[in-house]
Amino acid sequence: MKLQLRHLSALFLSVLLTVAAYACSASATTTETNSAETSPELAKAAQDFNTYCSVCHGRDAKGNGPVASELKTPPADLTRISARSDGLFPADAVFKTIEGLDMPLAHGTSEMPIWGALFVRQAVGEGVLIEDAKTAARVATDRIKRLVRYLETIQEK
């Protein structure tokens, strides 16, 4: 158990370092959307996608990121979420997956980081008051909702 935890910690650290390197070396271009909507909120979500998701899912969201070949379960093609759901985008299910509360069996293992927890920690910072935690939870929830809206805009027609 301790050895397995050490391996998971090493994998997580290497993924984080890869994400950081990839984000720093990547060009300023973002994944294009099928939607004409280019609001500042979607721009933030596209930036989050490129920072946190593209290392596994690829800049084009097709599951071909630089660390995809290192994972036991290949990352999903995020442009086909609607196609896999009878043409309807399952926003609630996507939210739960990103948040980390509902990891689908098809995902294999918990190799996908639990972004909800990370976003809350980033929002809380050093704050430990209840109000700080509530605010952080709202900020993280809003961030995930933006990311879900962004993913909905990149669905193949």
GUROKOL-769059 format. One record per residue: residue number from 1; y, x, z of N, C-alpha, C in turn; residue in three letters. Coordinates in steps of 0.1 Angstrom, whole numbers, plus 5000, padded with zeros to 4 digits. Each point is the difference from the previous one (the first is absolute). Last residue first. Layout:
<rs>
(NUM, (Y, X, Z), (Y, X, Z), (Y, X, Z), "Ala")
...
</rs>
This chain:
<rs>
(157, (5183, 4801, 4656), (5001, 4986, 4996), (4987, 4997, 4991), "Lys")
(156, (5009, 5036, 5042), (4998, 4999, 4986), (4999, 4985, 4996), "Glu")
(155, (5028, 5019, 5044), (4987, 4994, 4995), (5000, 4999, 4985), "Gln")
(154, (5036, 5015, 5031), (4993, 5009, 4991), (4987, 4995, 4995), "Ile")
(153, (5029, 4977, 5032), (5007, 5002, 4988), (4993, 5009, 4990), "Thr")
(152, (4983, 4991, 5044), (4999, 4988, 4992), (5007, 5002, 4986), "Glu")
(151, (5003, 5034, 5033), (4987, 5000, 4993), (4998, 4987, 4992), "Leu")
(150, (5040, 5003, 5025), (5000, 5010, 4989), (4986, 5000, 4993), "Tyr")
(149, (5004, 4973, 5038), (5008, 4995, 4989), (5000, 5009, 4988), "Arg")
(148, (4981, 5016, 5039), (4991, 4989, 4994), (5007, 4994, 4988), "Val")
(147, (5024, 5031, 5026), (4990, 5006, 4992), (4991, 4990, 4993), "Leu")
(146, (5032, 4984, 5030), (5007, 5005, 4988), (4989, 5007, 4991), "Arg")
(145, (4986, 4985, 5042), (5003, 4989, 4991), (5006, 5004, 4987), "Lys")
(144, (4993, 5032, 5033), (4988, 4997, 4994), (5002, 4988, 4991), "Ile")
(143, (5037, 5013, 5025), (4996, 5011, 4991), (4987, 4997, 4992), "Arg")
(142, (5014, 4971, 5035), (5009, 4998, 4988), (4996, 5011, 4990), "Asp")
(141, (4978, 5003, 5041), (4996, 4988, 4993), (5008, 4998, 4987), "Thr")
(140, (5013, 5035, 5029), (4988, 5003, 4993), (4995, 4988, 4992), "Ala")
(139, (5038, 4993, 5027), (5003, 5010, 4989), (4987, 5003, 4992), "Val")
(138, (4995, 4974, 5038), (5007, 4992, 4990), (5003, 5009, 4988), "Arg")
(137, (4982, 5020, 5038), (4990, 4992, 4994), (5006, 4992, 4988), "Ala")
(136, (5029, 5026, 5027), (4991, 5008, 4991), (4990, 4992, 4993), "Ala")
(135, (5026, 4978, 5032), (5008, 5004, 4988), (4992, 5008, 4990), "Thr")
(134, (4981, 4990, 5041), (5001, 4988, 4992), (5007, 5003, 4987), "Lys")
(133, (4997, 5035, 5032), (4987, 4997, 4993), (5001, 4988, 4992), "Ala")
(132, (5038, 5010, 5025), (4998, 5010, 4989), (4987, 4998, 4993), "Asp")
(131, (5009, 4974, 5037), (5008, 4996, 4989), (4999, 5009, 4989), "Glu")
(130, (4978, 5011, 5040), (4993, 4988, 4993), (5008, 4996, 4988), "Ile")
(129, (5004, 5051, 5014), (5004, 4987, 5006), (4993, 4989, 4992), "Leu")
(128, (5000, 5048, 4991), (4989, 4995, 5007), (5002, 4986, 5006), "Val")
(127, (5020, 5040, 4961), (5002, 4989, 5008), (4987, 4994, 5006), "Gly")
(126, (5008, 5037, 4967), (4998, 5004, 5015), (5001, 4988, 5009), "Glu")
(125, (4989, 4988, 4951), (5005, 5013, 5004), (4997, 5004, 5014), "Gly")
(124, (4993, 4958, 4971), (5003, 5002, 5015), (5006, 5013, 5003), "Val")
(123, (4986, 4991, 4955), (5011, 4991, 5004), (5004, 5001, 5015), "Ala")
(122, (4962, 5024, 4982), (5012, 5005, 4994), (5013, 4992, 5005), "Gln")
(121, (4957, 4985, 5013), (5004, 5012, 5007), (5013, 5006, 4995), "Arg")
(120, (4983, 4962, 4977), (5005, 4997, 5014), (5004, 5012, 5007), "Val")
(119, (4979, 5007, 4959), (5013, 4994, 4998), (5007, 4996, 5013), "Phe")
(118, (4955, 5015, 5000), (5009, 5011, 4998), (5014, 4995, 4998), "Leu")
(117, (4966, 4968, 5006), (5002, 5007, 5012), (5010, 5012, 4998), "Ala")
(116, (4987, 4975, 4962), (5008, 4991, 5009), (5003, 5008, 5013), "Gly")
(115, (4972, 5019, 4966), (5014, 5002, 4998), (5008, 4991, 5010), "Trp")
(114, (4951, 5022, 4999), (5005, 4987, 5004), (5016, 5002, 5000), "Ile")
(113, (4965, 5027, 4967), (5007, 5000, 5012), (5005, 4986, 5004), "Pro")
(112, (4955, 5010, 4972), (5014, 4996, 4998), (5008, 5001, 5013), "Met")
(111, (4954, 5007, 5001), (5007, 5012, 4994), (5014, 4997, 4997), "Glu")
(110, (4961, 4975, 5022), (5014, 4999, 5003), (5008, 5012, 4995), "Ser")
(109, (4957, 4980, 4973), (5003, 5005, 5014), (5014, 4998, 5003), "Thr")
(108, (4983, 4973, 4963), (4990, 5010, 5004), (5003, 5004, 5014), "Gly")
(107, (5020, 4966, 4970), (5008, 5012, 5003), (4991, 5011, 5005), "His")
(106, (4985, 4956, 4992), (5000, 5007, 4988), (5008, 5013, 5002), "Ala")
(105, (4998, 4968, 5035), (4987, 5008, 4998), (5001, 5008, 4988), "Leu")
(104, (5047, 4988, 5023), (4989, 4993, 4993), (4988, 5009, 4998), "Pro")
(103, (5038, 4997, 5039), (4995, 5010, 4990), (4988, 4994, 4993), "Met")
(102, (5042, 4984, 5031), (4989, 4993, 4993), (4995, 5010, 4989), "Asp")
(101, (5035, 5012, 5030), (4993, 4991, 5008), (4988, 4994, 4993), "Leu")
(100, (5035, 5032, 4983), (4988, 5006, 5007), (4993, 4990, 5008), "Gly")
(99, (5040, 4998, 4969), (5003, 5001, 5015), (4988, 5006, 5007), "Glu")
(98, (4996, 4991, 4954), (5009, 5011, 5002), (5003, 5002, 5015), "Ile")
(97, (4972, 4964, 4988), (4994, 5013, 4997), (5009, 5012, 5002), "Thr")
(96, (5017, 4956, 5006), (4990, 5003, 5011), (4993, 5014, 4997), "Lys")
(95, (5029, 4982, 4967), (5008, 5003, 5012), (4990, 5005, 5010), "Phe")
(94, (4981, 4983, 4962), (5005, 5013, 4997), (5008, 5005, 5012), "Val")
(93, (4984, 4956, 5002), (4989, 5010, 5001), (5005, 5014, 4998), "Ala")
(92, (5031, 4965, 4994), (4996, 5001, 5014), (4989, 5010, 5002), "Asp")
(91, (5014, 4990, 4955), (5010, 5007, 5008), (4996, 5002, 5015), "Ala")
(90, (4976, 4991, 4953), (4997, 4996, 5014), (5009, 5008, 5010), "Pro")
(89, (5003, 4983, 4946), (5002, 5012, 5008), (4999, 4995, 5015), "Phe")
(88, (4975, 4979, 4954), (5010, 4998, 5011), (5002, 5012, 5009), "Leu")
(87, (4968, 4996, 4963), (5013, 4999, 4994), (5011, 4997, 5011), "Gly")
(86, (4953, 5008, 5011), (5001, 4988, 4991), (5014, 4997, 4995), "Asp")
(85, (4987, 5040, 5025), (5002, 4988, 5008), (5003, 4988, 4992), "Ser")
(84, (4996, 5044, 4982), (4988, 4999, 5009), (5000, 4988, 5009), "Arg")
(83, (5037, 5009, 4972), (4989, 4998, 4991), (4987, 4999, 5008), "Ala")
(82, (5040, 5011, 5023), (5000, 4986, 4996), (4988, 4997, 4991), "Ser")
(81, (5006, 5045, 5013), (4997, 4992, 5012), (4999, 4985, 4996), "Ile")
(80, (5009, 5042, 4973), (4990, 4989, 4997), (4997, 4992, 5012), "Arg")
(79, (5028, 5039, 5000), (5006, 4992, 4990), (4991, 4988, 4996), "Thr")
(78, (4988, 5036, 5031), (5008, 4990, 5006), (5008, 4991, 4990), "Leu")
(77, (4953, 5028, 5004), (5010, 4998, 4990), (5009, 4989, 5005), "Asp")
(76, (4971, 5029, 5036), (5000, 4988, 4990), (5011, 5002, 4990), "Ala")
(75, (4973, 5042, 5023), (5011, 4991, 5003), (5000, 4988, 4989), "Pro")
(74, (4954, 5025, 5014), (5011, 5001, 4991), (5011, 4990, 5003), "Pro")
(73, (4965, 5021, 5035), (5002, 4988, 4993), (5012, 5001, 4991), "Thr")
(72, (4989, 5038, 5024), (4987, 4994, 4998), (5000, 4987, 4992), "Lys")
(71, (5037, 5040, 4995), (4997, 4989, 5008), (4986, 4995, 4997), "Leu")
(70, (5024, 5034, 4976), (4995, 5006, 5013), (4996, 4988, 5009), "Glu")
(69, (5021, 4994, 4957), (4987, 5005, 4998), (4994, 5005, 5013), "Ser")
(68, (5045, 4984, 4999), (4990, 4989, 4998), (4986, 5005, 4998), "Ala")
(67, (5045, 5023, 5006), (4989, 5001, 5010), (4989, 4990, 4998), "Val")
(66, (5039, 5002, 4971), (4995, 5013, 5001), (4989, 5002, 5010), "Pro")
(65, (5006, 4951, 4977), (5009, 5010, 5006), (4994, 5013, 5002), "Gly")
(64, (4988, 4955, 4978), (4997, 5013, 4995), (5009, 5011, 5006), "Asn")
(63, (4998, 4949, 5001), (4990, 5006, 5008), (4996, 5014, 4996), "Gly")
(62, (5037, 4970, 4983), (4987, 4997, 4994), (4988, 5007, 5008), "Lys")
(61, (5051, 5001, 5004), (4993, 4991, 5008), (4986, 4996, 4995), "Ala")
(60, (5035, 5033, 4985), (4999, 4988, 4992), (4992, 4990, 5007), "Asp")
(59, (5006, 5042, 5020), (5014, 4995, 4998), (4999, 4987, 4991), "Arg")
(58, (4958, 5012, 5032), (5007, 5005, 4988), (5013, 4994, 4998), "Gly")
(57, (4967, 4995, 5037), (4999, 4990, 4990), (5007, 5005, 4987), "His")
(56, (4998, 5029, 5039), (4987, 4995, 4997), (4999, 4990, 4988), "Cys")
(55, (5041, 5019, 5012), (4991, 5012, 5001), (4986, 4996, 4998), "Val")
(54, (5036, 4968, 5001), (4997, 5006, 4987), (4991, 5012, 5001), "Ser")
(53, (5018, 4974, 5038), (4989, 4994, 4993), (4995, 5008, 4988), "Cys")
(52, (5040, 5010, 5030), (4988, 4998, 5008), (4987, 4996, 4993), "Tyr")
(51, (5044, 5011, 4978), (4998, 5009, 5012), (4987, 4998, 5007), "Thr")
(50, (5013, 4972, 4964), (4998, 5013, 4995), (4998, 5010, 5011), "Asn")
(49, (5008, 4955, 5012), (4988, 5001, 4992), (4998, 5015, 4996), "Phe")
(48, (5040, 4990, 5020), (4989, 5000, 5010), (4987, 5002, 4993), "Asp")
(47, (5037, 4994, 4972), (5000, 5013, 5007), (4989, 5001, 5010), "Gln")
(46, (5006, 4959, 4980), (4994, 5009, 4990), (5000, 5014, 5006), "Ala")
(45, (5021, 4967, 5026), (4985, 4999, 5000), (4994, 5009, 4990), "Ala")
(44, (5046, 4999, 5001), (4995, 5005, 5013), (4985, 5000, 5000), "Lys")
(43, (5021, 4978, 4965), (5001, 5015, 4998), (4995, 5007, 5012), "Ala")
(42, (5003, 4953, 5001), (4988, 5005, 4992), (5001, 5015, 4998), "Leu")
(41, (5036, 4981, 5022), (4988, 4998, 5009), (4988, 5005, 4992), "Glu")
(40, (5042, 4998, 4978), (4999, 5012, 5009), (4987, 4999, 5009), "Pro")
(39, (4997, 4975, 4953), (5008, 4999, 5012), (4999, 5013, 5008), "Ser")
(38, (4984, 4982, 4955), (5002, 5014, 5004), (5009, 5000, 5012), "Thr")
(37, (4970, 4965, 4964), (5006, 5001, 5013), (5001, 5015, 5004), "Glu")
(36, (4977, 4982, 4962), (5014, 5004, 4997), (5008, 5002, 5013), "Ala")
(35, (4945, 5007, 4994), (5011, 4990, 5003), (5014, 5006, 4996), "Ser")
(34, (4958, 5024, 4998), (5000, 4990, 4989), (5011, 4990, 5002), "Asn")
(33, (5002, 5052, 5018), (4995, 4987, 5003), (5001, 4991, 4988), "Thr")
(32, (4995, 5056, 5011), (5007, 4989, 4994), (4994, 4987, 5004), "Glu")
(31, (5001, 5046, 5029), (4991, 4992, 4992), (5009, 4988, 4994), "Thr")
(30, (5028, 5043, 5009), (4991, 4991, 5008), (4992, 4992, 4991), "Thr")
(29, (5030, 5050, 4999), (4996, 4988, 4994), (4990, 4992, 5009), "Thr")
(28, (5019, 5044, 5008), (5007, 4989, 5006), (4996, 4987, 4994), "Ala")
(27, (4966, 5042, 5003), (5013, 4997, 4994), (5006, 4988, 5006), "Ser")
(26, (4966, 5032, 5028), (5000, 4989, 4990), (5014, 4999, 4995), "Ala")
(25, (4987, 5029, 5036), (5000, 5006, 4987), (5001, 4990, 4989), "Ser")
(24, (5000, 4988, 5046), (5011, 5010, 4998), (5000, 5005, 4986), "Cys")
(23, (4966, 4970, 5014), (5013, 4993, 5000), (5011, 5010, 4997), "Ala")
(22, (4957, 5017, 5005), (5001, 4992, 4987), (5013, 4993, 5000), "Tyr")
(21, (4990, 5024, 5039), (5002, 5009, 4988), (5002, 4993, 4987), "Ala")
(20, (4990, 4975, 5039), (5013, 5006, 5001), (5003, 5009, 4988), "Ala")
(19, (4958, 4980, 5003), (5010, 4990, 4997), (5014, 5007, 5000), "Val")
(18, (4964, 5026, 5013), (5000, 4998, 4986), (5011, 4990, 4996), "Thr")
(17, (4993, 5007, 5045), (5006, 5012, 4994), (5001, 4998, 4985), "Leu")
(16, (4977, 4966, 5023), (5015, 5000, 5003), (5007, 5012, 4994), "Leu")
(15, (4953, 4999, 4996), (5006, 4989, 4992), (5015, 5000, 5003), "Val")
(14, (4975, 5029, 5027), (5001, 5005, 4986), (5006, 4989, 4990), "Ser")
(13, (4993, 4987, 5045), (5010, 5011, 4999), (5002, 5005, 4986), "Leu")
(12, (4965, 4970, 5008), (5013, 4993, 5001), (5011, 5010, 4999), "Phe")
(11, (4956, 5017, 5002), (5003, 4993, 4987), (5013, 4994, 5000), "Leu")
(10, (4987, 5020, 5040), (5002, 5010, 4990), (5003, 4994, 4986), "Ala")
(9, (4987, 4972, 5035), (5013, 5005, 5003), (5004, 5011, 4989), "Ser")
(8, (4956, 4983, 4999), (5010, 4989, 4996), (5014, 5005, 5002), "Leu")
(7, (4966, 5028, 5015), (5000, 5000, 4985), (5010, 4989, 4995), "His")
(6, (4993, 5003, 5046), (5007, 5012, 4996), (5001, 5000, 4984), "Arg")
(5, (4975, 4966, 5020), (5014, 4998, 5003), (5008, 5012, 4995), "Leu")
(4, (4954, 5003, 4999), (5004, 4991, 4989), (5015, 4997, 5002), "Gln")
(3, (4980, 5027, 5032), (5000, 5007, 4988), (5005, 4991, 4989), "Leu")
(2, (4993, 4981, 5042), (5011, 5009, 5000), (5002, 5008, 4987), "Lys")
(1, (4962, 4972, 5004), (5012, 4992, 5000), (5013, 5009, 5000), "Met")
</rs>
